[in-house]
Amino acid sequence: MTYLEIVNAVLRRMRVSEAGFVNDNDYSRLIGDFVNQSKREVEDAHSWLALESNLSVNALAGVAAYRLIGFGRRARVRLVHNTTSKNRIIAQDWDHFQTNVDFSQANGQPIHWRLNGLEEQDPKIEFWPTPEANYTIKVYATVPQLDLTTDSTEVTVPPYPVILGAYALAVAERGDDRGNNDLFAAREYESALNDAIAKDNFNDHAGMGTDWHVPGPRVRSPGVVW
């Protein structure tokens, strides 16, 4: 569904006339804001298959840190794989890097990674040891969609929980929906979100335990943009 279609779905539930475009009037703009807020909540609730992305980092000898171009500050890195040496690089947190890493150690094949700061709103990934040679390193991440601004932009995550989340926000903002209170609307949203997550998890594990399942680099590991 498009941004405008979702806004109009919320307007209909609020018993308000549909808008010709999101910025049609003050109220449709407010609903547009609620849609983006709901979309963010849905995106952050789960590592959606539709939001999975990857980037090849051309790591150079003597260079430890790299910008993950296009990932944005809300990205969640799931897996880092050295495709040159065919091994997984393990995530380590800030405390580990500060207390257990000897930065004076000679350069070598990277065995750990962490996210360290931002560059032009993209996260920077840092490897340790600093590469002693050139490597191609694949970074897999959940990358949320940018806020919706254009009427025709399609939402990437499941639209139904986005609609109900925006509706719940609209009901709470208005204070009364002539019989459909904000608590009931919030419960509908939570139910729709849980159902969508369950379906996505089912699709994620489709083929597990069968001859069609071949373990690969989609194994997930925790990562946080600092």
N, C-alpha and C positions, 0 to 999 in steps of 0.2 A: 504493500500500500504506500501511496505517496504521503508527503507531509500534509498536503491540503486534504486528502481523503481522511486521514486520521483526525485532523482538526475538525472536519465536518462530522465525523462519527461521534466525537465528543459533544459538539454543539447540538446534535440531534438528541443525545441522551439528556442534555440540559434543557431540552425543549426550547431551543433558540434556533432561529433561521440559519440555514447553511450560509457559508461565506463564499464569495466568488474567488477569493484568494486569501491567504493567511493574514495579510496586513489590511484586510478589508475595513476593519473597524477596531476600536479599542478592545472590545471583548474577544474578538477572534485572535488578536495579537496576544492577549493574555492566555488564551487556550493554547496558542502556539508555544508560549513559554512553558506551560505545564506539560505539553507533549515532549519538549526537549528534556525537561526535568525527569519525566517518567522514563524516557528512553535511556537516560544515563543510569537510572536506578536498575533498569532491566539489564543493561550491558554489564554493570558492575556485580550483578547477582550471580553470574555464572560465566564460565569460559565457553562461550557459544562457538559451535563449529563454523558458523557463518562469519565469525570475526577473526578466524585464524589467518595468520599471515606469516611470511618468512622473508628474511633478508640475508643475502650473502655478503659477508664482510671480508674484504680482501686485506687480511692482516699482514703487516709488513715487519720485517726484522727490525727490532729496536723500538717499535711503536706499541705502547700498551693499551691506549684508549681510543675508541672509535664512536662516532655519532651513528645512531640507528635512525637513518634518514626516513622520515615519513611515519615513524611509529607514534609520535606524539607522547605527551607527558602522562596519559592515562593507560599506556600500553602495559601489559603484564607478560614478561618473558617467561616462557614455559620450558624451553629446552635450547641448549647450545651444543652444536655438534661440529667437530672438526672434520670436515669432509676430506681433507688432504690426508690426515693420519688415521681417519676412520675411527675416532673415539669420541666419547661424550665428555664435554667439559663441565665440571661440577660447580653449582652455585655455592657461593660463600657470602655470609653477611658482613656488614661493616665491622662489627666487633672482631670477627675472625681475622679480617684483613689487618686490623690495627694491632692485634695482640699476638697473632701466630705466624704472620708472614714476614719473612726476612727479605725486605726490598733490595738489600745489597746483593742478594744471590744472583749469580750469573744468569743471563737470559737462557731460556730453554723452551721446550714445547709447552704451551699453556695447559694447565690442569684445573684452574679455577677461574671463575668470572664473577663480577659483581657489577651492579649499576651504580654509577658515580656521577651524579649531577646531570645537568641539562645543557644542551647546545641548540639554540634557536627552537626551543620547546620540544626537542627530541631528546630521549635519554641517551646517555653515553655509557657504553659498556667498556669495562676494563678487564684485561687478562693478566693472570699471573701464572708462571713467570712471564715476563715480557717476551714475546716471540723472538726466537733466535734465527728464524727463517721465515719465508713467506708461506702463509696458510690461507686456504679458503674456509671460513667458518660460517656455518649456517645458524642463524638465530631464528627460532620459532616463537611466536608471540600471539597473544590475544590483543587485537588492535581495535578499540572502539571507533565507531563512525563519528565524524565531526558533527557538531550540532547542526540540525536541519535549518536551512535558511531559504531554500528555493522550493516553491510549491510542488514541483514535479519530482523532487528527490525521493527515491524509494528508501524506506527504513530497512536496515539490514537485519536486525533482530526480529523475532516474532512480533507482529504488530498488535495482536489482540491484548496481551498484557500491557503494552504501551498505551493503548486506548483506555483500558480500565484504570491504569495508574493515573493518567491525566484526568479522567473523569472523577476519580476519588479526590484528587487535588482541587478540582473545580467545585465539587460538592462541599468540601471543607471550607473553601474560600467563600462560597455563598452562604453557608451556614445552615441551609435547609433545602431539600429537593422535593418538597411536597410528598413526603412519605418514604423517600429512599435516603436514609441518613448516611452520614459520612462513614460510620463504622461498618455498615453493610457494604458500602461501595469499596472500602479498603479490604474487606474480606474477599470480595469478588476478585479484586486485583491480585491478592496474594494467592488465591486458588488458581487463577489463570497463569500466574508466573510459575508456580510449582508444577503445574501440568506441562507447561512449555519446557521447563528444565528437564523434567522426567523424559519427555519425548526426545530432547536433544541428547540426553545421556544414553537412551536406547539406541539412537542412530550412531552415536559415537562407538558403541560396543557391538554394533551389528557385525556378525561374522566371527565374533570371538568364540573360540572352542571348535571351530570348523576348519576344513581344509582351505577355506578362503582367507583365513586370518594369517598374515605374515607379520610378525613383530617388526616394527620399524621406528623411525625417529620421532613418531608422534607421542612417545612416552612423555608424560608431563612432569615437570619439576617446578617448585615454587619460585616465583620471582616478583620483585616489587620495584616499581619506579620510585627512587628516593627523591 
